[in-house]
Amino acid sequence: MTSFNFRNRQHVTYASAGGEVYFDTKIGNVLPFSFGMRYSHLFNDNPGILRGRGASS
C-alpha cells in the first residue's frame, strides 16, 4: 500500500498482512451474538520513501 505523507511531502510504502475470523451464534437460541479475532502484522516498522516519486534526495 502506498500513501502520501502531507507533512513531509513524501510518498511512503506500507507492507502488511493479516487475517480475521468471526463466529456468529445465538445465546440460548434467542440472542444473536458475534465475536471474532483479528491479527495484523506490519512488515516494515519504519516505512521508507519510495524512490523516484517526489523524493528530494
CYANA upper distance limits for C-alpha pairs under 8 A (distance plus 0.5 A):
  1 MET  CA     13 THR  CA      6.23
  1 MET  CA     14 TYR  CA      5.71
  1 MET  CA     15 ALA  CA      6.86
  2 THR  CA     11 HIS  CA      7.39
  2 THR  CA     12 VAL  CA      6.32
  2 THR  CA     13 THR  CA      4.94
  2 THR  CA     14 TYR  CA      6.72
  3 SER  CA     11 HIS  CA      6.27
  3 SER  CA     12 VAL  CA      6.05
  3 SER  CA     13 THR  CA      6.86
  3 SER  CA     14 TYR  CA      8.45
  4 PHE  CA      9 ARG  CA      7.39
  4 PHE  CA     10 GLN  CA      6.34
  4 PHE  CA     11 HIS  CA      4.94
  4 PHE  CA     12 VAL  CA      6.62
  5 ASN  CA      9 ARG  CA      5.89
  5 ASN  CA     10 GLN  CA      5.81
  5 ASN  CA     11 HIS  CA      6.56
  5 ASN  CA     12 VAL  CA      7.41
  6 PHE  CA     10 GLN  CA      7.54
  9 ARG  CA     54 GLY  CA      8.39
 10 GLN  CA     49 ILE  CA      7.22
 10 GLN  CA     53 ARG  CA      8.30
 10 GLN  CA     54 GLY  CA      6.89
 10 GLN  CA     55 ALA  CA      6.61
 11 HIS  CA     49 ILE  CA      6.40
 11 HIS  CA     50 LEU  CA      6.45
 11 HIS  CA     53 ARG  CA      7.18
 11 HIS  CA     54 GLY  CA      7.71
 11 HIS  CA     55 ALA  CA      8.11
 12 VAL  CA     47 PRO  CA      6.67
 12 VAL  CA     48 GLY  CA      6.32
 12 VAL  CA     49 ILE  CA      5.34
 12 VAL  CA     50 LEU  CA      6.33
 13 THR  CA     47 PRO  CA      6.41
 13 THR  CA     48 GLY  CA      6.97
 13 THR  CA     49 ILE  CA      7.38
 13 THR  CA     50 LEU  CA      7.13
 14 TYR  CA     42 LEU  CA      7.95
 14 TYR  CA     43 PHE  CA      8.27
 14 TYR  CA     44 ASN  CA      7.35
 14 TYR  CA     47 PRO  CA      6.51
 15 ALA  CA     42 LEU  CA      6.58
 15 ALA  CA     43 PHE  CA      5.98
 15 ALA  CA     44 ASN  CA      6.86
 16 SER  CA     40 SER  CA      7.55
 16 SER  CA     41 HIS  CA      6.02
 16 SER  CA     42 LEU  CA      4.88
 16 SER  CA     43 PHE  CA      5.92
 16 SER  CA     44 ASN  CA      8.37
 17 ALA  CA     40 SER  CA      6.23
 17 ALA  CA     41 HIS  CA      6.06
 17 ALA  CA     42 LEU  CA      7.35
 17 ALA  CA     43 PHE  CA      8.33
 18 GLY  CA     38 ARG  CA      8.05
 18 GLY  CA     39 TYR  CA      5.87
 18 GLY  CA     40 SER  CA      4.47
 18 GLY  CA     41 HIS  CA      6.55
 19 GLY  CA     38 ARG  CA      6.42
 19 GLY  CA     39 TYR  CA      6.06
 19 GLY  CA     40 SER  CA      6.99
 20 GLU  CA     36 GLY  CA      7.68
 20 GLU  CA     37 MET  CA      6.11
 20 GLU  CA     38 ARG  CA      4.71
 20 GLU  CA     39 TYR  CA      6.80
 21 VAL  CA     36 GLY  CA      5.89
 21 VAL  CA     37 MET  CA      5.95
 21 VAL  CA     38 ARG  CA      7.06
 22 TYR  CA     34 SER  CA      7.49
 22 TYR  CA     35 PHE  CA      6.19
 22 TYR  CA     36 GLY  CA      4.49
 22 TYR  CA     37 MET  CA      7.03
 23 PHE  CA     34 SER  CA      6.12
 23 PHE  CA     35 PHE  CA      5.95
 23 PHE  CA     36 GLY  CA      6.39
 24 ASP  CA     32 PRO  CA      7.92
 24 ASP  CA     33 PHE  CA      6.47
 24 ASP  CA     34 SER  CA      4.93
 24 ASP  CA     35 PHE  CA      7.22
 25 THR  CA     32 PRO  CA      6.44
 25 THR  CA     33 PHE  CA      5.81
 25 THR  CA     34 SER  CA      6.70
 26 LYS  CA     30 VAL  CA      6.39
 26 LYS  CA     31 LEU  CA      5.65
 26 LYS  CA     32 PRO  CA      4.82
 26 LYS  CA     33 PHE  CA      6.01
 27 ILE  CA     31 LEU  CA      5.52
 27 ILE  CA     32 PRO  CA      6.85
 27 ILE  CA     33 PHE  CA      7.16
 49 ILE  CA     55 ALA  CA      7.68
 50 LEU  CA     55 ALA  CA      7.93
 51 ARG  CA     55 ALA  CA      7.03
